[in-house]
Amino acid sequence: MLLLLVTAPLLALAVLGVLCVLGRPVLFRQVRTGRDGAPFVLLKLRSLREGPGDDAARLGRFGRVLRASAVDELPQLLNILRGEMSLVGPRPLLPDYLPRFTLAQRARLRARRGCAAWRRRRGGMRCPGARGWRWMRAMPRHGRRCLATC
């Protein structure tokens, strides 16, 4: 709650910017999977222009700034207040990915989805993939001791 109050002025400016540059709707809503695979509606500020084309073609300078600064993810604080997400945890995935998970990868579903993934916090894509998956599989069992692997 305090984090939402502290970031409220920045969120208000970003909402105003989205309204002026991209128009309505301001929020992007998408169904994602939460803890134990339960669906929830993920909230983000809209960063793409309306219309045809792929995402890269519809992403303008304003949207790039929103994404690079992660300001577009501030509405996810409401998801956190509702108990659908936590600050840190595995990123919420689209429901289409669940059938593709192996048994080991399904262990990720035991954790509450997060705004900032541990892997992203520890270096993002610079962490080797296999090492990252080993770390994510071990996370529910070993907690913070696994941070040293990535």
N, C-alpha and C positions, 0 to 999 in steps of 0.2 A: 504494500500500500504506500509506504514512504517513497519507494523508488518511483512509483507512478506519479506521486505529487512533485517530486524533484524534477522529473523529466517532462512534466506537463507543459511548461513554456516552450520547450523545444518541439514537443509533439504538436502544439497549437500552431507554431510557425510552419512546421512541415505540412500540416493539414491545409493551411492557407496556401502554401506553395503548390500543393497538388491541385487544389481548387483552381488557382490562377493558371497554372501551366497545362494541366491535363484535364481539368473539369471533373464532373461527377461520373461515377461514384468515387469517393475518396478511398474507401477500404476495398481491398482485395480479400475475398473470402473463398476458402477452399477446404474441402473435406480431407482430413488427414487421419492417420491412425495414431491413437494414444496408447496409454499403458494397457497391456494385455490385448492389443489390437482393437480397442474400442474407438469408434469414429468420433471425431469432434471437428468443429469449424475453426480453422486457423485464420487469424486476422493479421493483415499486413497493410501498409500504405501502398496504394497503387503506384507503380513506377513505369508502366508501359502505356503508350498511346493506344487509343481505340483504333480498330480497323484491321484490314487484312495484312498478311505478312507474317514472317516468323518473328520470334521475340527480339532477335538482334536488330531487325529493321525497325521495330516499334520502340526500342529503348533509346531515348534521347539523352541529352546532356544532364538534364535535371534528374531523370531516373537513374543514371549512372552515379551521380553524386549521392542520391538517397541510398542506393545499394552499397556503395563503397564505404559510406559512413555508418551503415547498419541502422540508420534512422527509420528506414521502412519497416523495421521489425519492432519498433516501440509498441504498436498495438498488441503485440503478443503478451505484454504485461497484463492485459485483461484476461488472456487465456490462463496466465499464471494465477491470477486472483480467483478465477473460477475453478482452479484445481486441475485443469486439463494438461498443464505443462509445468515444468520447473525452470529455474534459471539455467541450470546446467544439466545436460543429459543428451541422449541420442536425438538427432534431428527427427521430427515427425515425417513419416513417409506417406506417399499416396497409397490408398488401399490396394491398388493394382499390383504393388510389389509383394504383398504378403504371400500369395501362392508360390512365388519364386524363392522364398527363403528356405534354406536348409534347416535341419533341426538345430544345429549350432547357432545359426544366425537368428533363429526365433528367440533365443535367450535375450536378445536386445529388447524384446517386447515386455519383459518383466520390469524394466525401468520406465519411469515417467518421462515423456518426451521433454526436450529442453530447448531453450532459446539459443544457447551456445553449447555446441557439442564439445566434449572433452578433447576430441582429436583436433578440432578447429582451434581450441584454446592452446593446445600444445604444439602448434605449428602448421595446422591445416593440412593441405595437400603435400607438404614437404615430408610428412610421415609416410614411410613405405606402406603400401596397401596391405600386404600379408601381415606385417607387424601390427598394423592398426586393427585388423580384424581379430588377431590373437588378443590384443589388449581389450577390445570391446567384449569378446567372449568371456574374458576373465573378470571384467569389471563387477558384475553382480556378486561374484564370489569373494573377491579380494579387495574391493574398494580402492582406496587411494594408493595402495602399494603398487598398483599397476601403472601409475603415472610415469615411472622410470623407464618403461619399455618403449615409449614413444617420444 
